[in-house]
Amino acid sequence: MNAAQLKGKGKIIPKRRGLLLVVSAPSGAGKTTLCREMAHRVSGLQYSISYTTRAPRTGEVNGKDYFFVTEPEFMQRVRQEEFAEWARVHHNLYGTHAGFLKRTMDSGIDLLLDVDVQGAQLLKKRFPEGIFIFVLPPSMEILMERLRDRRSDAPEEIERRFRVAKKEIRNFVDYDYLIINDKIEKATRDLESIVLAERLRMTHADQNWIREQFLK
Ligand code: 5GP
């Protein structure tokens, strides 16, 4: 049970900070679909929408998939220290909004972030209590197939993403959990299990509530 919902006759009283769940994967591992699926499936879990200077792919919507901004606007936000982390990935800039992150976690909602390995490293320094999850495809061959199937990137871009993926995978040891995304349904269940188990950790429990209820 979410500690936020333990007491208060139907009233939600935030008793703990939201968890910070950071998901990284080489591009093409299916992480974005996975994260979005999760946010629909698990209540009290919010997907963090990043800022990016990348052009929208077909079907992507501003404010839903990303906040699409120009490079000058992005750099202005960097100077104003609006980002909890930001990084250049595949020629484009990506950043996580610090204010949104803080507000969401302060209100007791768990936050799911989809960031590259550089972003995850920065977040780990800033939020050592975060939960770091690495997603891999079943094989490098399947990764290549998935990158090609996306059809929205040019062949050179696909090749480059494939080379970068190899480098990114070297960072697997920095993560707490591993999910192999073979079938999306199974991978979603794996991620859901991580979220549900992490919510039950004693370190996240409202210890004052336990003392008041059972030890007085
Ligand atoms: P794509 O362009 O394929 O949507 O994303 C490319 C990469 O950027 C992915 O590895 C994705 O995780 C990463 N990414 C997306 N949002 C952020 C962010 O806010 N910060 C960082 N560091 N990486 C991000």
Residues whose N, C-alpha, C, O or C-beta is under 5 A from the ligand:
A	BS01	5GP	A25 S27 S50 Y51 W86 A87 V89 Y94 G95 T96 D114 V115 D116 G119
